[in-house]
Amino acid sequence: MEQLRILVRTGTFRFTERTKKQLLWDVHAIIGAEKKTHAEKELFETERKNFQLPPLHHVWLDDAWDEIEILGFPLCSAFKLIASPIRRSPADCILAADLKNNTGKEISITGYLVATKPTRTKHGEPMMFGTFLDRKGFFFDTTHFPKVVARFPFRGRGCYEIKGRVDEEFGFCSITVSEMQRVDYVERFAEKPEGKAAEPAAS
């Protein structure tokens, strides 16, 4: 039962064209619990009641949060889950491909955390290196010196708003971070069952 529930929640049976909630109900109805109820003849005839399930609503957030809970990451773009879209002027909408044209400049960029590498300075102070994906799916790297690590630590997988200076070394660009904050995701039940809001674009 538990393995079937995991397969349903990760979208394995989407080819059936039934929603996850319908499939989960099917699983419980067909397999059910181990203990079965034995019907016994009653003294008086009673009218049989037919129960009808209410509409089983489904919104795109259900899929994303199921995937985060089970797999550790969403299969859709994580940028679609950002609660409050980050508003910037067109000049500040930096992507990984734009770093080379902004060498030496202070920029802001939003990235999805892929990996971190802890290390230490020659004085033994902790520092970090990070690897992120931008909203177009391209990688960029970051350097976090001790003071930044202390003030703006990594807070797990998710999207981060990063500010820093673009540095280039041997033709490779990276960002020396001055500020970093993890941005909030939309809460799982933020949309009402009617779900009039459409799935947002990744950008």
N, CA and C atoms as an extended XYZ file, in Angstrom:
609
Properties=species:S:1:pos:R:3:atomname:S:1:resname:S:1:resid:I:1 pbc="F F F"
N         0.825       -1.205        0.000 N   MET     1
C         0.000        0.000        0.000 CA  MET     1
C         0.868        1.268        0.000 C   MET     1
N         1.883        1.292        0.879 N   GLU     2
C         2.711        2.480        0.994 CA  GLU     2
C         3.496        2.726       -0.292 C   GLU     2
N         4.018        1.665       -0.901 N   GLN     3
C         4.765        1.823       -2.151 CA  GLN     3
C         3.861        2.323       -3.271 C   GLN     3
N         2.632        1.853       -3.320 N   LEU     4
C         1.681        2.323       -4.330 CA  LEU     4
C         1.357        3.797       -4.122 C   LEU     4
N         1.202        4.205       -2.861 N   ARG     5
C         0.910        5.608       -2.565 CA  ARG     5
C         2.052        6.511       -3.036 C   ARG     5
N         3.297        6.057       -2.831 N   ILE     6
C         4.454        6.847       -3.274 CA  ILE     6
C         4.451        6.968       -4.794 C   ILE     6
N         4.192        5.860       -5.495 N   LEU     7
C         4.161        5.883       -6.962 CA  LEU     7
C         3.071        6.816       -7.477 C   LEU     7
N         1.910        6.787       -6.824 N   VAL     8
C         0.812        7.662       -7.241 CA  VAL     8
C         1.196        9.121       -7.025 C   VAL     8
N         1.743        9.435       -5.853 N   ARG     9
C         2.049       10.829       -5.510 CA  ARG     9
C         3.179       11.415       -6.344 C   ARG     9
N         4.047       10.566       -6.896 N   THR    10
C         5.113       11.068       -7.768 CA  THR    10
C         4.700       11.089       -9.232 C   THR    10
N         3.429       10.792       -9.510 N   GLY    11
C         2.910       10.942      -10.870 CA  GLY    11
C         3.157        9.766      -11.798 C   GLY    11
N         3.516        8.616      -11.253 N   THR    12
C         3.825        7.458      -12.091 CA  THR    12
C         2.632        7.002      -12.927 C   THR    12
N         1.418        7.163      -12.386 N   PHE    13
C         0.223        6.670      -13.077 CA  PHE    13
C        -0.554        7.776      -13.778 C   PHE    13
N         0.131        8.855      -14.154 N   ARG    14
C        -0.566        9.965      -14.816 CA  ARG    14
C        -1.126        9.569      -16.182 C   ARG    14
N        -0.593        8.469      -16.760 N   PHE    15
C        -1.107        8.006      -18.054 CA  PHE    15
C        -2.559        7.551      -17.966 C   PHE    15
N        -3.060        7.298      -16.747 N   THR    16
C        -4.456        6.870      -16.586 CA  THR    16
C        -5.429        8.030      -16.767 C   THR    16
N        -4.897        9.268      -16.766 N   GLU    17
C        -5.699       10.491      -16.885 CA  GLU    17
C        -6.652       10.679      -15.707 C   GLU    17
N        -6.338       10.043      -14.588 N   ARG    18
C        -7.069       10.273      -13.342 CA  ARG    18
C        -6.171       11.091      -12.416 C   ARG    18
N        -6.788       11.940      -11.596 N   THR    19
C        -6.003       12.764      -10.683 CA  THR    19
C        -5.402       11.898       -9.584 C   THR    19
N        -4.427       12.464       -8.889 N   LYS    20
C        -3.795       11.721       -7.808 CA  LYS    20
C        -4.790       11.342       -6.720 C   LYS    20
N        -5.683       12.263       -6.404 N   LYS    21
C        -6.663       11.989       -5.343 CA  LYS    21
C        -7.605       10.857       -5.754 C   LYS    21
N        -8.002       10.832       -7.028 N   GLN    22
C        -8.836        9.733       -7.509 CA  GLN    22
C        -8.080        8.407       -7.444 C   GLN    22
N        -6.818        8.433       -7.841 N   LEU    23
C        -6.016        7.208       -7.819 CA  LEU    23
C        -5.771        6.719       -6.395 C   LEU    23
N        -5.519        7.649       -5.473 N   LEU    24
C        -5.324        7.247       -4.080 CA  LEU    24
C        -6.588        6.609       -3.512 C   LEU    24
N        -7.734        7.171       -3.894 N   TRP    25
C        -8.996        6.567       -3.462 CA  TRP    25
C        -9.150        5.173       -4.070 C   TRP    25
N        -8.775        5.026       -5.347 N   ASP    26
C        -8.859        3.716       -6.012 CA  ASP    26
C        -7.989        2.688       -5.295 C   ASP    26
N        -6.770        3.096       -4.933 N   VAL    27
C        -5.849        2.173       -4.263 CA  VAL    27
C        -6.445        1.656       -2.966 C   VAL    27
N        -7.005        2.569       -2.168 N   HIS    28
C        -7.585        2.155       -0.887 CA  HIS    28
C        -8.843        1.323       -1.082 C   HIS    28
N        -9.607        1.637       -2.116 N   ALA    29
C       -10.839        0.889       -2.365 CA  ALA    29
C       -10.548       -0.529       -2.853 C   ALA    29
N        -9.510       -0.664       -3.696 N   ILE    30
C        -9.212       -1.974       -4.279 CA  ILE    30
C        -8.426       -2.853       -3.311 C   ILE    30
N        -7.373       -2.285       -2.717 N   ILE    31
C        -6.535       -3.082       -1.821 CA  ILE    31
C        -7.084       -3.057       -0.402 C   ILE    31
N        -7.394       -1.830        0.063 N   GLY    32
C        -7.988       -1.682        1.384 CA  GLY    32
C        -7.066       -2.137        2.501 C   GLY    32
N        -7.591       -2.133        3.706 N   ALA    33
C        -6.837       -2.616        4.856 CA  ALA    33
C        -6.919       -4.141        4.906 C   ALA    33
N        -6.044       -4.735        5.699 N   GLU    34
C        -6.028       -6.196        5.797 CA  GLU    34
C        -7.283       -6.732        6.467 C   GLU    34
N        -7.805       -5.990        7.426 N   LYS    35
C        -8.980       -6.443        8.141 CA  LYS    35
C       -10.228       -6.187        7.310 C   LYS    35
N       -11.010       -7.215        7.076 N   LYS    36
C       -12.237       -7.109        6.286 CA  LYS    36
C       -13.456       -7.188        7.196 C   LYS    36
N       -14.498       -6.476        6.796 N   THR    37
C       -15.741       -6.508        7.552 CA  THR    37
C       -16.631       -7.633        7.016 C   THR    37
N       -17.156       -8.482        7.913 N   HIS    38
C       -18.026       -9.586        7.510 CA  HIS    38
C       -19.472       -9.160        7.705 C   HIS    38
N       -20.219       -9.179        6.610 N   ALA    39
C       -21.623       -8.773        6.677 CA  ALA    39
C       -22.459       -9.879        7.316 C   ALA    39
N       -23.365       -9.509        8.200 N   GLU    40
C       -24.272      -10.454        8.846 CA  GLU    40
C       -25.708      -10.018        8.592 C   GLU    40
N       -26.578      -10.999        8.519 N   LYS    41
C       -27.981      -10.712        8.254 CA  LYS    41
C       -28.585       -9.948        9.430 C   LYS    41
N       -29.320       -8.876        9.120 N   GLU    42
C       -29.921       -8.059       10.168 CA  GLU    42
C       -31.351       -8.502       10.451 C   GLU    42
N       -31.819       -8.159       11.635 N   LEU    43
C       -33.172       -8.545       12.048 CA  LEU    43
C       -34.217       -7.842       11.199 C   LEU    43
N       -33.996       -6.571       10.896 N   PHE    44
C       -34.934       -5.815       10.075 CA  PHE    44
C       -34.227       -5.344        8.808 C   PHE    44
N       -34.992       -5.328        7.727 N   GLU    45
C       -34.451       -4.850        6.460 CA  GLU    45
C       -34.228       -3.331        6.537 C   GLU    45
N       -33.079       -2.903        6.155 N   THR    46
C       -32.791       -1.469        6.136 CA  THR    46
C       -32.445       -1.037        4.721 C   THR    46
N       -32.802        0.187        4.435 N   GLU    47
C       -32.533        0.710        3.090 CA  GLU    47
C       -31.034        0.968        2.915 C   GLU    47
N       -30.550        0.508        1.809 N   ARG    48
C       -29.123        0.682        1.530 CA  ARG    48
C       -28.846        2.117        1.106 C   ARG    48
N       -27.820        2.697        1.673 N   LYS    49
C       -27.464        4.069        1.334 CA  LYS    49
C       -26.348        4.072        0.296 C   LYS    49
N       -26.523        4.888       -0.696 N   ASN    50
C       -25.491        5.064       -1.716 CA  ASN    50
C       -24.782        6.394       -1.471 C   ASN    50
N       -23.512        6.320       -1.239 N   PHE    51
C       -22.731        7.519       -0.955 CA  PHE    51
C       -21.999        7.961       -2.217 C   PHE    51
N       -21.943        9.252       -2.386 N   GLN    52
C       -21.255        9.817       -3.541 CA  GLN    52
C       -20.113       10.703       -3.059 C   GLN    52
N       -18.939       10.472       -3.627 N   LEU    53
C       -17.787       11.270       -3.239 CA  LEU    53
C       -17.937       12.713       -3.701 C   LEU    53
N       -17.490       13.656       -2.892 N   PRO    54
C       -17.475       15.051       -3.349 CA  PRO    54
C       -16.400       15.212       -4.423 C   PRO    54
N       -16.416       16.318       -5.161 N   PRO    55
C       -15.366       16.546       -6.171 CA  PRO    55
C       -13.974       16.527       -5.524 C   PRO    55
N       -13.060       15.807       -6.135 N   LEU    56
C       -11.696       15.712       -5.624 CA  LEU    56
C       -10.824       16.730       -6.358 C   LEU    56
N       -10.681       17.903       -5.761 N   HIS    57
C        -9.988       19.003       -6.422 CA  HIS    57
C        -8.486       18.747       -6.487 C   HIS    57
N        -7.872       19.252       -7.524 N   HIS    58
C        -6.437       19.079       -7.720 CA  HIS    58
C        -5.859       20.350       -8.326 C   HIS    58
N        -4.787       20.872       -7.717 N   VAL    59
C        -4.100       22.041       -8.257 CA  VAL    59
C        -2.629       21.696       -8.454 C   VAL    59
N        -1.927       22.494       -9.242 N   TRP    60
C        -0.542       22.198       -9.592 CA  TRP    60
C         0.381       22.152       -8.379 C   TRP    60
N         0.023       22.898       -7.317 N   LEU    61
C         0.858       22.885       -6.115 CA  LEU    61
C         0.895       21.514       -5.450 C   LEU    61
N        -0.189       20.731       -5.594 N   ASP    62
C        -0.204       19.389       -5.020 CA  ASP    62
C         0.952       18.558       -5.574 C   ASP    62
N         1.145       18.625       -6.892 N   ASP    63
C         2.227       17.859       -7.521 CA  ASP    63
C         3.588       18.322       -7.011 C   ASP    63
N         3.799       19.638       -7.003 N   ALA    64
C         5.103       20.177       -6.614 CA  ALA    64
C         5.454       19.797       -5.179 C   ALA    64
N         4.509       19.934       -4.252 N   TRP    65
C         4.808       19.643       -2.854 CA  TRP    65
C         4.931       18.147       -2.592 C   TRP    65
N         4.183       17.319       -3.318 N   ASP    66
C         4.370       15.869       -3.213 CA  ASP    66
C         5.788       15.487       -3.623 C   ASP    66
N         6.266       16.088       -4.718 N   GLU    67
C         7.609       15.789       -5.217 CA  GLU    67
C         8.682       16.257       -4.246 C   GLU    67
N         8.485       17.449       -3.651 N   ILE    68
C         9.451       17.950       -2.668 CA  ILE    68
C         9.495       17.031       -1.452 C   ILE    68
N         8.322       16.592       -0.997 N   GLU    69
C         8.241       15.738        0.190 CA  GLU    69
C         8.885       14.376       -0.043 C   GLU    69
N         8.674       13.797       -1.234 N   ILE    70
C         9.142       12.437       -1.498 CA  ILE    70
C        10.536       12.409       -2.122 C   ILE    70
N        10.769       13.283       -3.117 N   LEU    71
C        12.036       13.267       -3.844 CA  LEU    71
C        13.060       14.254       -3.302 C   LEU    71
N        12.573       15.293       -2.606 N   GLY    72
C        13.471       16.318       -2.090 CA  GLY    72
C        13.556       17.538       -2.985 C   GLY    72
N        12.923       17.499       -4.141 N   PHE    73
C        12.940       18.623       -5.087 CA  PHE    73
C        11.722       18.494       -6.010 C   PHE    73
N        11.237       19.640       -6.555 N   PRO    74
C        10.105       19.589       -7.475 CA  PRO    74
C        10.559       19.230       -8.887 C   PRO    74
N         9.710       18.559       -9.646 N   LEU    75
C        10.026       18.239      -11.034 CA  LEU    75
C         9.723       19.409      -11.957 C   LEU    75
N         8.895       20.349      -11.495 N   CYS    76
C         8.674       21.574      -12.246 CA  CYS    76
C         9.788       22.565      -11.888 C   CYS    76
N         9.813       23.703      -12.538 N   SER    77
C        10.796       24.727      -12.196 CA  SER    77
C        10.538       25.231      -10.777 C   SER    77
N        11.581       25.226       -9.964 N   ALA    78
C        11.435       25.709       -8.588 CA  ALA    78
C        11.067       27.186       -8.548 C   ALA    78
N        11.368       27.916       -9.602 N   PHE    79
C        11.075       29.348       -9.637 CA  PHE    79
C         9.567       29.612       -9.705 C   PHE    79
N         8.784       28.618      -10.137 N   LYS    80
C         7.335       28.767      -10.151 CA  LYS    80
C         6.757       28.786       -8.737 C   LYS    80
N         7.518       28.281       -7.785 N   LEU    81
C         7.028       28.172       -6.413 CA  LEU    81
C         7.323       29.400       -5.566 C   LEU    81
N         8.078       30.358       -6.107 N   ILE    82
C         8.416       31.552       -5.330 CA  ILE    82
C         7.145       32.309       -4.970 C   ILE    82
N         6.990       32.598       -3.682 N   ALA    83
C         5.741       33.184       -3.187 CA  ALA    83
C         5.492       34.573       -3.748 C   ALA    83
N         6.488       35.440       -3.677 N   SER    84
C         6.353       36.809       -4.165 CA  SER    84
C         7.387       37.027       -5.263 C   SER    84
N         6.938       37.143       -6.507 N   PRO    85
C         7.895       37.362       -7.601 CA  PRO    85
C         8.799       38.545       -7.320 C   PRO    85
N        10.082       38.357       -7.564 N   ILE    86
C        11.069       39.399       -7.287 CA  ILE    86
C        11.005       40.441       -8.391 C   ILE    86
N        10.719       41.676       -8.026 N   ARG    87
C        10.563       42.752       -9.008 CA  ARG    87
C        11.885       43.496       -9.174 C   ARG    87
N        12.351       43.531      -10.392 N   ARG    88
C        13.576       44.253      -10.699 CA  ARG    88
C        13.377       45.035      -11.973 C   ARG    88
N        14.244       46.021      -12.174 N   SER    89
C        14.271       46.717      -13.453 CA  SER    89
C        14.894       45.775      -14.480 C   SER    89
N        14.609       45.954      -15.783 N   PRO    90
C        15.189       45.077      -16.805 CA  PRO    90
C        16.703       44.972      -16.714 C   PRO    90
N        17.370       46.058      -16.288 N   ALA    91
C        18.829       46.044      -16.190 CA  ALA    91
C        19.328       45.108      -15.095 C   ALA    91
N        18.464       44.812      -14.115 N   ASP    92
C        18.877       43.972      -12.994 CA  ASP    92
C        18.483       42.504      -13.162 C   ASP    92
N        17.835       42.144      -14.262 N   CYS    93
C        17.395       40.761      -14.488 CA  CYS    93
C        18.555       39.946      -15.054 C   CYS    93
N        19.519       39.662      -14.197 N   ILE    94
C        20.746       39.000      -14.620 CA  ILE    94
C        20.555       37.486      -14.661 C   ILE    94
N        21.101       36.858      -15.709 N   LEU    95
C        21.159       35.412      -15.820 CA  LEU    95
C        22.621       34.977      -15.849 C   LEU    95
N        22.841       33.671      -15.777 N   ALA    96
C        24.211       33.168      -15.813 CA  ALA    96
C        24.935       33.599      -17.090 C   ALA    96
N        24.212       33.655      -18.189 N   ALA    97
C        24.826       34.032      -19.467 CA  ALA    97
C        25.276       35.487      -19.494 C   ALA    97
N        24.736       36.309      -18.567 N   ASP    98
C        25.069       37.737      -18.550 CA  ASP    98
C        26.278       38.067      -17.680 C   ASP    98
N        26.787       37.097      -16.940 N   LEU    99
C        27.856       37.390      -15.988 CA  LEU    99
C        29.103       37.946      -16.676 C   LEU    99
N        29.475       37.364      -17.808 N   LYS   100
C        30.709       37.787      -18.473 CA  LYS   100
C        30.655       39.258      -18.875 C   LYS   100
N        29.446       39.743      -19.221 N   ASN   101
C        29.300       41.148      -19.617 CA  ASN   101
C        29.197       42.088      -18.423 C   ASN   101
N        29.233       41.525      -17.213 N   ASN   102
C        29.113       42.352      -16.009 CA  ASN   102
C        30.287       42.154      -15.059 C   ASN   102
N        31.431       41.766      -15.608 N   THR   103
C        32.625       41.540      -14.786 CA  THR   103
C        33.004       42.807      -14.011 C   THR   103
N        33.216       42.635      -12.715 N   GLY   104
C        33.589       43.754      -11.851 CA  GLY   104
C        32.419       44.552      -11.325 C   GLY   104
N        31.212       44.230      -11.759 N   LYS   105
C        30.023       44.983      -11.339 CA  LYS   105
C        29.282       44.253      -10.216 C   LYS   105
N        28.530       45.034       -9.429 N   GLU   106
C        27.642       44.477       -8.413 CA  GLU   106
C        26.324       44.116       -9.086 C   GLU   106
N        25.887       42.881       -8.914 N   ILE   107
C        24.656       42.428       -9.571 CA  ILE   107
C        23.757       41.692       -8.567 C   ILE   107
N        22.516       41.475       -8.990 N   SER   108
C        21.586       40.628       -8.239 CA  SER   108
C        21.126       39.516       -9.163 C   SER   108
N        20.986       38.325       -8.618 N   ILE   109
C        20.560       37.184       -9.413 CA  ILE   109
C        19.809       36.214       -8.511 C   ILE   109
N        18.819       35.549       -9.044 N   THR   110
C        18.075       34.531       -8.303 CA  THR   110
C        18.524       33.163       -8.783 C   THR   110
N        18.852       32.266       -7.846 N   GLY   111
C        19.324       30.945       -8.229 CA  GLY   111
C        18.747       29.856       -7.350 C   GLY   111
N        18.646       28.664       -7.936 N   TYR   112
C        18.196       27.472       -7.197 CA  TYR   112
C        19.435       26.701       -6.755 C   TYR   112
N        19.556       26.460       -5.460 N   LEU   113
C        20.753       25.832       -4.904 CA  LEU   113
C        20.874       24.372       -5.362 C   LEU   113
N        22.033       24.050       -5.932 N   VAL   114
C        22.312       22.690       -6.389 CA  VAL   114
C        23.266       21.977       -5.441 C   VAL   114
N        24.370       22.660       -5.081 N   ALA   115
C        25.367       22.023       -4.218 CA  ALA   115
C        26.183       23.082       -3.493 C   ALA   115
N        26.741       22.694       -2.357 N   THR   116
C        27.641       23.566       -1.605 CA  THR   116
C        28.926       22.800       -1.292 C   THR   116
N        30.014       23.540       -1.136 N   LYS   117
C        31.282       22.933       -0.750 CA  LYS   117
C        31.896       23.756        0.369 C   LYS   117
N        31.933       23.218        1.583 N   PRO   118
C        32.551       23.943        2.701 CA  PRO   118
C        34.073       23.826        2.645 C   PRO   118
N        34.750       24.845        3.052 N   THR   119
C        36.210       24.831        3.125 CA  THR   119
C        36.641       25.840        4.186 C   THR   119
N        37.929       26.089        4.297 N   ARG   120
C        38.431       27.037        5.293 CA  ARG   120
C        39.521       27.907        4.684 C   ARG   120
N        39.635       29.111        5.210 N   THR   121
C        40.708       30.016        4.774 CA  THR   121
C        42.022       29.557        5.389 C   THR   121
N        43.092       30.224        5.009 N   LYS   122
C        44.401       29.865        5.571 CA  LYS   122
C        44.481       30.139        7.066 C   LYS   122
N        43.525       30.957        7.568 N   HIS   123
C        43.467       31.235        9.006 CA  HIS   123
C        42.495       30.298        9.724 C   HIS   123
N        41.945       29.339        8.997 N   GLY   124
C        41.043       28.368        9.613 CA  GLY   124
C        39.598       28.807        9.706 C   GLY   124
N        39.258       29.947        9.120 N   GLU   125
C        37.881       30.431        9.165 CA  GLU   125
C        37.030       29.716        8.120 C   GLU   125
N        35.761       29.406        8.440 N   PRO   126
C        34.906       28.688        7.481 CA  PRO   126
C        34.471       29.585        6.317 C   PRO   126
N        34.533       29.059        5.127 N   MET   127
C        33.991       29.741        3.954 CA  MET   127
C        33.319       28.684        3.083 C   MET   127
N        32.564       29.131        2.084 N   MET   128
C        31.760       28.211        1.273 CA  MET   128
C        31.859       28.560       -0.204 C   MET   128
N        31.664       27.523       -1.020 N   PHE   129
C        31.439       27.703       -2.442 CA  PHE   129
C        30.057       27.132       -2.753 C   PHE   129
N        29.341       27.783       -3.649 N   GLY   130
C        28.002       27.317       -4.000 CA  GLY   130
C        27.845       27.170       -5.502 C   GLY   130
N        26.961       26.254       -5.895 N   THR   131
C        26.588       26.094       -7.300 CA  THR   131
C        25.071       26.220       -7.400 C   THR   131
N        24.624       27.062       -8.322 N   PHE   132
C        23.199       27.355       -8.479 CA  PHE   132
C        22.779       27.187       -9.936 C   PHE   132
N        21.470       27.080      -10.124 N   LEU   133
C        20.866       27.151      -11.451 CA  LEU   133
C        20.091       28.451      -11.560 C   LEU   133
N        20.209       29.155      -12.702 N   ASP   134
C        19.362       30.333      -12.900 CA  ASP   134
C        18.015       29.892      -13.449 C   ASP   134
N        17.101       30.832      -13.661 N   ARG   135
C        15.738       30.475      -14.054 CA  ARG   135
C        15.641       29.921      -15.467 C   ARG   135
N        16.725       30.014      -16.238 N   LYS   136
C        16.758       29.418      -17.571 CA  LYS   136
C        17.407       28.036      -17.569 C   LYS   136
N        17.881       27.602      -16.390 N   GLY   137
C        18.457       26.272      -16.280 CA  GLY   137
C        19.954       26.193      -16.486 C   GLY   137
N        20.664       27.327      -16.381 N   PHE   138
C        22.121       27.342      -16.558 CA  PHE   138
C        22.812       27.537      -15.207 C   PHE   138
N        23.992       26.919      -15.077 N   PHE   139
C        24.724       26.940      -13.820 CA  PHE   139
C        25.523       28.231      -13.634 C   PHE   139
N        25.680       28.625      -12.371 N   PHE   140
C        26.652       29.655      -12.007 CA  PHE   140
C        27.171       29.342      -10.604 C   PHE   140
N        28.376       29.797      -10.327 N   ASP   141
C        29.045       29.495       -9.058 CA  ASP   141
C        29.194       30.743       -8.201 C   ASP   141
N        29.253       30.524       -6.900 N   THR   142
C        29.376       31.632       -5.947 CA  THR   142
C        30.488       31.335       -4.939 C   THR   142
N        31.081       32.418       -4.411 N   THR   143
C        32.087       32.319       -3.358 CA  THR   143
C        31.591       33.090       -2.142 C   THR   143
N        31.675       32.449       -0.964 N   HIS   144
C        31.151       33.040        0.267 CA  HIS   144
C        32.285       33.088        1.292 C   HIS   144
N        32.805       34.294        1.534 N   PHE   145
C        33.887       34.457        2.494 CA  PHE   145
C        33.339       34.430        3.928 C   PHE   145
N        34.210       34.274        4.936 N   PRO   146
C        33.752       34.034        6.313 CA  PRO   146
C        32.693       34.989        6.838 C   PRO   146
N        32.856       36.306        6.619 N   LYS   147
C        31.875       37.254        7.159 CA  LYS   147
C        30.500       37.038        6.541 C   LYS   147
N        30.469       36.716        5.250 N   VAL   148
C        29.199       36.461        4.564 CA  VAL   148
C        28.590       35.145        5.040 C   VAL   148
N        29.426       34.124        5.244 N   VAL   149
C        28.942       32.831        5.748 CA  VAL   149
C        28.269       33.010        7.104 C   VAL   149
N        28.847       33.863        7.945 N   ALA   150
C        28.293       34.086        9.285 CA  ALA   150
C        26.963       34.833        9.228 C   ALA   150
N        26.866       35.827        8.340 N   ARG   151
C        25.662       36.664        8.275 CA  ARG   151
C        24.564       36.065        7.400 C   ARG   151
N        24.957       35.379        6.333 N   PHE   152
C        23.980       34.874        5.373 CA  PHE   152
C        24.249       33.390        5.079 C   PHE   152
N        23.933       32.510        6.033 N   PRO   153
C        24.212       31.081        5.842 CA  PRO   153
C        23.239       30.437        4.854 C   PRO   153
N        23.639       29.304        4.299 N   PHE   154
C        22.743       28.503        3.476 CA  PHE   154
C        21.665       27.907        4.368 C   PHE   154
N        20.444       27.874        3.878 N   ARG   155
C        19.312       27.374        4.657 CA  ARG   155
C        18.587       26.245        3.925 C   ARG   155
N        19.364       25.337        3.372 N   GLY   156
C        18.767       24.179        2.701 CA  GLY   156
C        18.454       24.447        1.249 C   GLY   156
N        17.965       23.415        0.590 N   ARG   157
C        17.658       23.512       -0.831 CA  ARG   157
C        16.501       24.470       -1.063 C   ARG   157
N        16.582       25.226       -2.144 N   GLY   158
C        15.544       26.182       -2.480 CA  GLY   158
C        16.111       27.291       -3.347 C   GLY   158
N        15.317       28.333       -3.563 N   CYS   159
C        15.740       29.476       -4.370 CA  CYS   159
C        16.296       30.578       -3.468 C   CYS   159
N        17.354       31.209       -3.931 N   TYR   160
C        18.017       32.256       -3.156 CA  TYR   160
C        18.145       33.522       -3.995 C   TYR   160
N        17.969       34.657       -3.339 N   GLU   161
C        18.259       35.951       -3.943 CA  GLU   161
C        19.686       36.311       -3.546 C   GLU   161
N        20.556       36.463       -4.542 N   ILE   162
C        21.985       36.637       -4.307 CA  ILE   162
C        22.443       37.993       -4.826 C   ILE   162
N        23.234       38.687       -4.017 N   LYS   163
C        23.857       39.944       -4.436 CA  LYS   163
C        25.364       39.814       -4.273 C   LYS   163
N        26.097       40.355       -5.241 N   GLY   164
C        27.545       40.271       -5.140 CA  GLY   164
C        28.241       40.822       -6.364 C   GLY   164
N        29.562       40.678       -6.370 N   ARG   165
C        30.394       41.193       -7.454 CA  ARG   165
C        30.787       40.053       -8.397 C   ARG   165
N        30.705       40.304       -9.690 N   VAL   166
C        31.103       39.318      -10.684 CA  VAL   166
C        32.623       39.384      -10.863 C   VAL   166
N        33.284       38.261      -10.618 N   ASP   167
C        34.731       38.171      -10.798 CA  ASP   167
C        35.037       37.166      -11.908 C   ASP   167
N        36.106       37.423      -12.631 N   GLU   168
C        36.516       36.521      -13.704 CA  GLU   168
C        37.951       36.076      -13.475 C   GLU   168
N        38.180       34.767      -13.599 N   GLU   169
C        39.510       34.212      -13.437 CA  GLU   169
C        39.708       33.090      -14.444 C   GLU   169
N        40.722       33.217      -15.283 N   PHE   170
C        41.022       32.251      -16.343 CA  PHE   170
C        39.820       32.038      -17.259 C   PHE   170
N        39.102       33.137      -17.544 N   GLY   171
C        37.964       33.077      -18.455 CA  GLY   171
C        36.694       32.532      -17.843 C   GLY   171
N        36.692       32.249      -16.524 N   PHE   172
C        35.511       31.709      -15.853 CA  PHE   172
C        34.965       32.736      -14.873 C   PHE   172
N        33.672       32.999      -14.973 N   CYS   173
C        33.026       33.996      -14.103 CA  CYS   173
C        32.349       33.337      -12.914 C   CYS   173
N        32.453       33.981      -11.771 N   SER   174
C        31.737       33.563      -10.571 CA  SER   174
C        31.329       34.813       -9.805 C   SER   174
N        30.525       34.627       -8.775 N   ILE   175
C        30.014       35.752       -7.995 CA  ILE   175
C        30.582       35.690       -6.584 C   ILE   175
N        31.236       36.764       -6.167 N   THR   176
C        31.672       36.892       -4.782 CA  THR   176
C        30.516       37.524       -4.016 C   THR   176
N        29.880       36.747       -3.172 N   VAL   177
C        28.606       37.120       -2.557 CA  VAL   177
C        28.809       38.135       -1.435 C   VAL   177
N        27.925       39.147       -1.421 N   SER   178
C        27.906       40.120       -0.323 CA  SER   178
C        26.643       39.965        0.525 C   SER   178
N        25.546       39.514       -0.101 N   GLU   179
C        24.283       39.258        0.611 CA  GLU   179
C        23.593       38.069       -0.042 C   GLU   179
N        22.830       37.319        0.764 N   MET   180
C        22.078       36.188        0.223 CA  MET   180
C        20.920       35.853        1.146 C   MET   180
N        19.754       35.688        0.572 N   GLN   181
C        18.575       35.325        1.350 CA  GLN   181
C        17.792       34.247        0.607 C   GLN   181
N        17.354       33.256        1.344 N   ARG   182
C        16.474       32.253        0.745 CA  ARG   182
C        15.079       32.843        0.606 C   ARG   182
N        14.443       32.672       -0.547 N   VAL   183
C        13.111       33.227       -0.768 CA  VAL   183
C        12.059       32.182       -0.416 C   VAL   183
N        10.901       32.650        0.027 N   ASP   184
C         9.826       31.759        0.462 CA  ASP   184
C         9.098       31.152       -0.729 C   ASP   184
N         8.649       29.911       -0.544 N   TYR   185
C         7.807       29.242       -1.531 CA  TYR   185
C         6.331       29.482       -1.194 C   TYR   185
N         5.481       29.319       -2.193 N   VAL   186
C         4.039       29.368       -1.968 CA  VAL   186
C         3.664       28.210       -1.050 C   VAL   186
N         2.825       28.467       -0.056 N   GLU   187
C         2.399       27.399        0.838 CA  GLU   187
C         1.529       26.400        0.091 C   GLU   187
N         1.562       25.169        0.557 N   ARG   188
C         0.872       24.086       -0.163 CA  ARG   188
C        -0.609       24.362       -0.362 C   ARG   188
N        -1.261       24.876        0.652 N   PHE   189
C        -2.709       25.088        0.567 CA  PHE   189
C        -3.040       26.563        0.394 C   PHE   189
N        -2.155       27.292       -0.266 N   ALA   190
C        -2.371       28.727       -0.470 CA  ALA   190
C        -3.506       28.988       -1.446 C   ALA   190
N        -3.703       28.087       -2.416 N   GLU   191
C        -4.778       28.263       -3.389 CA  GLU   191
C        -6.052       27.622       -2.861 C   GLU   191
N        -7.184       28.253       -3.111 N   LYS   192
C        -8.466       27.695       -2.723 CA  LYS   192
C        -8.802       26.526       -3.648 C   LYS   192
N        -9.694       25.602       -3.222 N   PRO   193
C       -10.051       24.474       -4.061 CA  PRO   193
C       -10.518       24.862       -5.442 C   PRO   193
N       -11.197       26.040       -5.541 N   GLU   194
C       -11.670       26.441       -6.863 CA  GLU   194
C       -10.504       26.633       -7.809 C   GLU   194
N        -9.339       27.082       -7.232 N   GLY   195
C        -8.087       27.163       -7.970 CA  GLY   195
C        -8.170       27.945       -9.264 C   GLY   195
N        -8.685       29.164       -9.233 N   LYS   196
C        -8.772       29.944      -10.449 CA  LYS   196
C        -7.414       30.420      -10.930 C   LYS   196
N        -6.463       30.523      -10.003 N   ALA   197
C        -5.144       31.012      -10.389 CA  ALA   197
C        -4.438       29.986      -11.260 C   ALA   197
N        -3.906       30.442      -12.366 N   ALA   198
C        -3.201       29.563      -13.284 CA  ALA   198
C        -1.785       29.298      -12.779 C   ALA   198
N        -1.179       28.244      -13.276 N   GLU   199
C         0.203       27.934      -12.921 CA  GLU   199
C         1.106       29.042      -13.423 C   GLU   199
N         1.921       29.626      -12.533 N   PRO   200
C         2.742       30.776      -12.932 CA  PRO   200
C         3.877       30.370      -13.837 C   PRO   200
N         4.377       31.340      -14.601 N   ALA   201
C         5.548       31.095      -15.446 CA  ALA   201
C         6.784       31.039      -14.579 C   ALA   201
N         7.821       30.353      -15.061 N   ALA   202
C         9.045       30.188      -14.283 CA  ALA   202
C         9.753       31.508      -14.035 C   ALA   202
N         9.612       32.460      -14.921 N   SER   203
C        10.309       33.736      -14.778 CA  SER   203
C         9.561       34.691      -13.856 C   SER   203
